[in-house]
Amino acid sequence: MNTPSPSGEQIEIAHGEQRAVVVEVGGGLRTYTAGGRAILNGYSQTEMCVGDRGHPLLPWPNRVRDGRYEWEGRSLQLDISEPELNNALHGLTRWRNWRIAEREPARVVMEEVLYPTPGYPFSLDLQITYELLDDGLVVTTRARNIGLDAAPYGVGFHPYLQRPDASLIDAAVLTVPAAVELVADERLVPLSRESVAAGACDFRAPRAIGDVVIDACFTDLVRDADGLVRFVFAEPDGSARSVIWFDDSYPYVMVYTADTLPPAERRRGVAIEPMTCAPNAFQTGEGLVRLGPGDTHQARWGINAG
């Protein structure tokens, strides 16, 4: 008898020299390759996902301190999924079984209906479209409120970029066009906003990552003329580079140099995480979407490899 993969059904899409594997568990992106090069630091078909590699984060990204929040006159308590810091982490859908709603050779739509729970008593119809085009991967998330009450909502993703030889990221050159860091406390919940100018996390101009440890959220993103913001991860000699872009639905980015992962995965990739809201947005409201009954929210990000 064949042993099922810990990430469930594997859905491969392809376009030219690009390949991506989307998985049933979490509806996430396990691998993405272009021209035979692994762009993402993913995980194998026989492994359980570690470090949230490729996971969509719904209906909130990052953390809710103590899992508690107030919403339109109601006091609500989420399950604590990060017990070491006593936070509710990365939403409710990472370990759910998503289903295939549509499938084509270069495109797949994954779908999940999120039904009410005591900590999140709202109903959402969630769809994620993964599509390979000539210039790269595009990921589009749509959330529709199918319940009777307005719902708090946010979305994020957790892709890790890696070097062509999967070596340590220290020598890689990173560009993060963000002017402000949300400085966090020991529980990784933001306390203040500070300029990145001249600080250790100022990557507005391309520079080697070196020994800098990053696990922080940034905002005030600098967008190009087409409205997209682009984050570049490149080899020092320019021989290869990957670009993650966000549309204007994503005003926040989390950058994580993977220093707290298990030793074999540590600093083998850098996570460039699009987020529609700030960490702890269920408490602070920063960037939080109010999704009224029948309302739909859409957000897009993608990867170009060169």
Phi, psi and omega in degrees: 000134178287135177279126180293149177292142175301338178260012174076208182297140179255123183245108180266134171239153185212148175207115183058236180265015179257142176222143174219146175239120177256146186240156180293315184283113182087347182064028189264180182255108185278318180216154170212124178234150177219125181060031180082359180260131176286115180277321182260144169275088186262217181210162186278166180295337183267001182254149164282143181298130177243140178072017179059031179304119175073004183286137162286147185239102187220145359269022168208145172265157174067221196243151165239115184302127179061003181070009185255143175202160176251135179219110175047052175087005180244141174259123187235149182231116176276156173296144178276109182256358173234075189297330182295336177243002179057048177238158166267122193244130163060031168082203191235000191246002187297329185245013177276157177271109177276159179243158177278118178268323177214148180212130174225170183304323183246014187207139173218141176247120177258143186225145177210132172263121179264109181272163183298143172231165181304323181275341180219079187277056184225159182240122180233138168262117187248134176226136174235124178255123173253125183221135175260122178244178183304322185260009174139199184265137175235132180238119182241125179248130176237132176235129178238130178281112181256011179262188183263348184241151173297144184236142170284141188210143170204161178218146174213169176224163189229057178278139175251124174273143179232163175284160183303327180261009179060024178280177180303148186280355191305320183278347181292152182258127186242140173234123179234098183281071181225134186265342188229135173255137171272100186286128188252163176271191184291347177261010177064031175251129185299141177247328186205169176247130180223147174296143177280353188309123175066009179269174181297334183258021177274098178244031178295325170260143183301132174204159179296143179294321180062221181261014180294133176258122182235130169208074192213156176260142180231154177213194192053056183285140181265116186261153177280177184299335180275005177088357180266149171254140186234132178246129188246134177233114192225156171289149183299331180267005178077009185289337179207149175205155175232141181237123171259130179239151176235148168276183188283001172288343182249092179270001181232151175224136171257130177244130186220123183268015169063035182282345182255006176285167175305152188309321183294333182258352189296128178056030173266354178202161174239126178276126174244101195252111174291138179219135178280343181219167180282160169305143179067024183295334178296337175265317187270336184081001185290108180082358185293138178267132169266109185260101182287164178306127181084350181286152178234139175239139179230142179215145183229142170214170180192179181228132169246133181244134181220000000 
